[in-house]
């Protein structure tokens, strides 16, 4: 689970921003809390703000680790630093993920010089006890690498030594690559694998313009999916499989993306013991299963509607139905973090509210972070005060994020929060000049 996230000098974020999912002292909706050790962690958070306030930049910042691992640091546009100050072009950008996994707490992060496209530092720290334990750290400015682990594996030691001057690849990616190539199953690597799995596979960022791999089989889960679709008043009565070929997927992706995808599927079906998974490319959904002979059993999903004999492809469904299909995993999986930018996109307000109600009443251990403009979610009957965050951009153009907890006196439980927000009590709204004349 995600406990918190920090970012600095990235797009509209000039100063260090700290987002937290640690529960406050709010007493309502206590079923929204998941306890890990002594820590109470929220399973939901919604971020509000005007257009251009930094909400989407926040999601992009959280996805940076996936971007660098999947595409490499050279794929970054070299002006993603905060451009309101020319000095910051030469300053490092900071990304840190605070994570709770298997009753342990970790900090994983890195600093990069975006303009030069170079990794400047990287670390993974066990924060479970009062004394922090460095699993690995690299300081590229000083050409140093280090670990507090007294016993290490030779693959790990060699990789850490050889990576101390490497400014183009993250150690986290390279050590996983070497372990996978060697097929080493030493328990020493479990912590590193768990962190990697969370950041790469369990932190799911839904972007309609990209492909995404889900470690569930939509066809095998169709009974549960159909129940949810019925509850949300979506007119789909059955889900079918239609045989296709892996070459059809390959034809839709660049060669390097396809190679990485196959690596991810192999990793999920071997190290993480997933029998099959679902792939979304644009508006198509595929189920993929790796067979014992190394080939792939690939099917495309088809949907039947009430009073219709024919089946329909995903691409034939409405934008709202496709949106629900790509979000439905938040109700089916476990121990995942979902990041949804503009949850209300293509969805009716009542559907947004209904989806959130089902999620928040469920007993699963998923987390959901959304950005939204939907005021129906600003309701203390639905959410907690410490689950509501805002993004606001200053006159100088830099964004800050802050919690509704900062307005305890104003945000009383007997107040209509949506009305107070629209009145500007919490900031983070657009200032419209209605007297403008052309």
N, C-alpha and C positions, 0 to 999 in steps of 0.2 A: 504494500500500500504506500501511497505517497503521503508523506507527512508535511513536506514543504518544498518550495522551489525558490531559488534566488537567481536574478539576472541583472546584468549591468552592461551599459554601452552596447546595446543591440537595438537597432531600428529606432523607435521613439523612446526607448528607455535609456536615459542618460545616467541617472544615479542608481545605486543598488536598490532593487525592489525585492521584497520578501513576501511571498504568498504562503499562507499556512492553513493546513487542514486539521490542526489541533483544536479540539473542542474548547469553547469558553465555559463560562459558568451558567449558560442558559439552561433552563430546566425543562422547557417544552420539547416535544418530539425526541425524547431520549433514545428511541429506537433507531435514530439516524447515526448513532455512535457505535463504533466497533472498538473494543478494548484490546490492545496488544501490550502485555505487560502492565506497566503503570500508566501507559499513555492511552488517552481517549481520542480516537481519530474519527473525523467526520467522513461519511460516505458520499456526501454531496456538497457541491458549491456552485453557485450561479454568479456570473459576473455581468454587471450592467454598465452602460456608458453610452455616450453619444457616438455617432458614426465618426470614425477617425480618432477615437480616444486612446486606442492601444489594445483593445480586446483581442483582435486577431493577431497582433504582434506578440501578445502573451502566449497564445497557442503555438505560434511559430517558434518562440523561444523554447518552450517545453519540448518541441519536436526536434530541436537542433541535434541531439545525440543520435537520433535515427537518421537524420539527413547526412551527418558526417560519416556514420558507419555504412550506410547504404550507398551513398554517392561519392564520398570522399570530400576532403576539405577544399580541393581544387574546384569542386562544383559550385562553391558559394560565390555569389555576386560580391565583389570586393568592396561594396559601399554599404553593407548592412550595419555598420557601426552607427552610432548616433551622429547625424550629420548637422546638428544645430551648432556644433563647435568643430572647427577644422583641426584643433589640437587632438581631439579624440580619435582621429584617423590612425594615429600612431599608438593609441592606448589599447590595452588588452580588453577583450569582452569576456564576461564571467558568467558561467552556467553551473549551478549546483543543485543536485537532486537529493532530498532527504527522504529515505525510504525505510519502511518497516517490513521485514521479511522473516518468517519463521521465528518470531519472538526476538529478533535482533534488529538493531537500528544501524543504518549505514548512511554515509555521505559519499556520493560519487559526483565528481565534477571535473571541469576543465576550463582553462583560459585559452583563448585563441586570439591571434591578431588577424582580424578579418581582412584588412587591407592587404597584408602580406600573404594571407592564406597560410598561416603557420600556427601549429599547436605550441603553446608556450608552457603549459603545465597540465597535469592530470593526476587525479588521486582517487583512491577508494579507501575509506576509513570505517572501521567498526566502532560505532559510538554506543554500544550496548552497555558498557560499564563506565564508571567514573573516569577511568583512564582510557583515552582513545588508543586504538591499535591500528597502525597503518598497515593495510594489506598490501598496497603498493602506492607509490607516488613518484612522479617525475617532475623535475624542474629543468626545462630545456634551456633556460637562460644560463643556468650554472652547469649544464651537462651532467646533472645528478639524477640518480634513481635510487630508491630506498624501499625497504620493507621492515616491519617490526616482527614478522613471523620468524620464529626460531628454527622451525623445520620447513623446508620448501621442497618443491619438486624441481628436477633438473630442467624440465621444459619451461617452467615459470622463471627460474633463475636466469637461464640463458636469454629468454625473451626480454626480461627486464633490463639486463645488461646491454643487449643489442639495440634496445629501443630508446636508450637514454639520449640519443642525438636525433631521433626520428621526429621530425616536425610535420609530417604529412599523414600519419596514421595514429589513431588512438590505440593505446596499449590494450584496452578492453577488447577491441575488435581483433587485434593480432593474436592475443593469447587464446581466444576462442578458436580462431582459424587453425592455430598450431595444434591445439588439443583435438579438434575435430579431425585433422589430417592424420594425427598419430593414433586416433581412436583410444586415447588414454582415458580410463574411467576411475582414476585415482580420486578418492573422496576429498583430497586436498583442494580440488577445483570446484567443489560444490557451491561455495559461497560466491565465487566469481561467476559461475554459470547462473546462479539464481538472480544475481543483479543484472546480468546481461539479458536473461530471459524476461525479467520485468520490464526493462527499458525498451527492448526490441519487440517483444511479442505480447506482453501483458499491458503495455501502455498503448492503447489503441486510439489513433487520431484519425477520424473519419474525414477524408477529403475527397469529394466526388470526382475530382479531376485526376486522381491517382489510383493505382491498384492497391489492394489491401488483402492480407492473408488473415483469415480467422481460424483459430484452432478448434472449431466445431464443425460438424457435418450438418448442414441445414436440412438435408433430406432425412437423415436419421432422427433429427429432432423435430420433424415436421408436425407431430401430434401436439407438442407444446407450442410450436409456432402458430399453428392454426387456432389454438385456444386464445392466444394473445391477440391475433389478428381479429378474431371474432369479438373479443372484448373491446377492441378499438374501433369496431364497426368498419373493418376493411373487408371488402367483398372478394375474398379468396377462400375457396372451399377445399382445395387439395394442391399438393406439390408433387410434381413428377420429375423423374430423371431422364435425360436424353443423352445417349452415348455420343461422345465426341473424341477428339484426339488432342494430345498435348501440343501438336504442331499448330493447332488453331490458336492456342494461347501464345505460343512463341511468335506467331506472325503479328500479334498485336503489340508486342513489346520490343524495345531496343535490345540488341544482343546482350549487352552488359547487365541490363535489368533482368532479363530472362535467366541468365546464369546465376545472379544473386538470388532470384526467386527459387530456383531449383535447390540452391544451397540451403535456403531457409526451410524449404519443405523437408529436405533430408534431415536437417537438424531437429525439426519438430517431430518427425516420425522415428528418429533413432534416440537421441539423447533425452528428449522430452516425452517419449512414448505416446505420441499422438497417432492414432491409426489413420485418420483422414482429416481433411480441413476444407475450408471453403475459400475460394478466391474471388474477389470482386475486381473486375476490370471495366472501367467506365460504367455502362448500365447492364452488364452481364454478370451472372453469378455461376461459378463452377465449383463442383466438388471434386477433390483430387485425393487419390489414395495411392501410395507407393506400394507396389506388389513385391513379393519375395524375390522375384527374378530381376528386380531393378527397373521394371517398366512402370508406367503410371496408368491407373484406371481413372479416366476423366469423364465427367458428365456435366452437362449444362442443366440448370434448373428451369423448369417450366411450371406455370401456375394455371389452375382451373378456377373459373368464376361460377357463381350461382347462375343457373339457367343457360350455361354455355357448354357445348360439347367439346370444343377445341381447347387446346392449351395455349398459353401465351408466354412469350419470352419476357425476361425482366425488362428489356428495352421497350416493350410495348405497354408497360405499366405507367401509371401517372407519376409525376415527380414526387407527389406526397407519399404514394405507396412505396416507391423505391427508397425514399427517405426512411420510412418505417422499417423496411426490410434491412437496411444497413445499420439501423439503430437497435434492432430487436435483440441483438446479442447481449445488450446490457441487462436483459431479464433472464438470460439463459445460462450464461457462463458464471464462473467463480473466480475471485481473486484477480480481477482485471481493473484497470483504470481506463475509463473512456473520456476522451477530450473531444467535445463537440462544439465547433464554432458555429454560432447562429443556429441554435437548436430549432428555432421557430421557422427556419427557411423551408418553404413549401408546405408547412403544416398549419392546419387550422388551430386557433388558440385553444379550443376545447380539447383537441387531440394532444397538444403539448402538455396541457394540464393533466390529462388522463394518463399519458405515458409517465410523467413524473410521479403521479400518485401511486401507480402500480410499482414503479421502481422503489420509491421510498417506503412503501409498506412491505416490500419483499424482505426475506431473511437472507438473501445472498450477500456475499462479502465483496461485491464490486463497489468501485467508486465512480462517480460521475461528476465531471467538471464541465459546465456549459458557459457559453457567452450567449446573451439573448437580449431582446428588447421587449419580450412578452411580459406585460405587467401582471398577468394572472399568477405568475410565479412569485410575486412580491406579496405573499400572504402568510402570516404567522400560523395559520391553520395548516399550511402546507410545508413551510420551511422554518428553520431556526434563524435567529438574528446573526449568529456567527457563521452561517452558510452563505450570507450575502456579501458580495464584494463589488467594488466599483473601480472603473478605470477613468481617469480624467487627464486631459492634456492641458498644460499651462499655456500662458500667452507666448512663452518662449518655444513651445513645441515639444517639450519633454513630458512623457507620461508618468503618472504614479498610480499605483493600485493600493486600495485601502479597504478595510472591512467596515461593515455597518456597526460592529462592536465599538467603533470610535464614537458613535452617536447614541450611547446607551440612554441618555436622558431624553433625547428626541424620539428615538425608536422604541417607544413603550409598546407593550403587548396589546394595549387597547387601542392603538392608533392604526389607521389605514396607511400602511407603508407605501403602497403604490401612489396614493394621493400626495403624501409628503415628499416622495421622490420627484413627482412631476412638478411640485411647487418649488423644487430646487433646494430642499432642506439638506440634502446630502451631497450636492454638487453632481458632477458627472452627467450633466444634460446639456443639450445644445442651447445656445442663446440666439434665438431667431429674431431678426429685425423685421417686423411686419410693416414698418413704415418705409421700407425700401421702395424707391421709384426708379424706373428705368428711363 
